[in-house]
Amino acid sequence: FLGQLPRGVLHVLLTFGPTYLIHSLNPAPMNVLFSFVCLIVGVESWQAIIGICAVGTSHIAVTNLLIFISFGGGTLFGGLLIDLENIPLLFRPFYYTSVTAVTQRALIVNDFLCCYLTLPCEGAAKDDDFLGLSSISSVGNKFST
């Protein structure tokens, strides 16, 4: 764990710096700190999952398959691409167990102070235009220009 921590912190810093410079995310110091810590925990958790998949089998193809299922299933069925109500029951455990989804939901709620889980993004974008999306209109769950 401690051997991978500096690399994880470096990855977060390389992601965080440009992101805060390019986008106007939540500038409150506590929110910035929470985002930083949350992203580090997410990166470190992913490194742990990859390590567990790697020691679980000696076949590289099986290891890659397990990592792909974990990452792909968590990304697709984590609740950000597909609403929880539309996720088939077979794949609902991904919603609750995905490191990717939990990290993304925490960052979205923290930095955008809304978005998708409790308040539709299009409503917040129309009210505050915090993402610069004033020229984008929504149709159902899809965005169109």
N, C-alpha and C positions, 0 to 999 in steps of 0.2 A: 504494500500500500504506500509506504513512504517513498519508495523509489519512483512511483508513478505520479505522486502528488505534484512535484514541480512541473512536470510536463502538462498535467491537467490545468494548473494555474496559468501556465504560459498560453495554452490554447484559449482559455477563457479571456485572458488579457488581450490576445490578438483578435478575438471576436468582439469583445466589449468596447474597446477603444474606438474603432471605426464605426460601430453601430451607434454609439452615443453621439459621435460627431456628425453622422449622416442624418439620423432620425431624431426627432424631438421626443425622446422617451421621458418617462417620469423622472424629473431631476431631484426629487426630494432625497436627501442623503440616506435616510433609512431604506427607501425603496431601491436605491442604487446598491447599497450594501446587501440587501436581501437578494436582489437579482444576481449579484456577483457570487454570493455564497450558494444560492440555489443552483446556478449554472455549474459551479465547481462540484457540488454534490451529484448533479446529473452526469457530468463527465466522469467522475470517479466511479459512479455506479455502473456506467456503461463499461468502463475498463474492467470492473469486477465481473460483470456478466460475460464479457469476452473471455476472461480468465477461467471462469467456471466452465464455459462451453469448451475451452481448449483442454482442460484437464479431465473433462468428462469422457472423452474418447480419444483413441490414438489415430483415428481416421480423419484426415483433414477435410474430406468432403462432408462428413457428418458434422464436424465442428462448424464449417461454413454454413451448412443448412440450418443448424440450431441458431446461429447468430442471425442469419437472414430471417428466419421465422420470428425471432424475438424482435428484431428491429423493424422488419416489414409489417408484421402483425400489430405491433405497438403503434407504429406510425399510422397505418391505415385505420385500425379500429380503436385508436386512443381517444376518439371523440372530437378531434379537430377537423378531420376530413369528412366524417360521417357522424351524424347526430346519434346519440345513445339509443334513441327510440328506433332508429333504422338499422342498428347493428344486429345481425342474427344472434340468437341466444348462444350458439356454439362459440362465437367469437367475443362475447361480452367480457370474459375474464381479461382479455387484453386491455379493455378500458380501465380496469382497476389495477392491473399489475404492470403496465408498461412504464418503464423508466422514462422513455421518450415523452410519452403523453403527460405524465405527472409533471415532468420538468417544464414542458411547453405550457401546460395550463397554469402552473405557478408563475411563470414569466409573463404570460399574457395578462393574467389578472393583476399582477403587480405593476407592470409597465404601462399597459394601456388602460388600466382601471376600468375594464369592462370585458368586452369582446367575447361573444359567442357562447359563453357558458350561462350568463345571467341576463345580458343585454345584447341584443343584436348589434353587430358592428356597424351596419348601415345606419341604424338610428343614432348611434354615437357620432358617426362620421358626419351626418347631416347637422347634428347639434353643434359639435365643437370643431369639426373638420381637423381633428388631431392627427389624422394620417394623410391629409392632403387629398382626400378622395371626393372632394365636392363635385367633380365632374363625372363620377361613377354612380350609376343608379343600380338598384338591386331588383331582381326579379326572382321571387321565391328565395331559394338558398344560393342562387348563382348571381354573380356580378356581371353586368354587361355595360359596355361603354356607349 
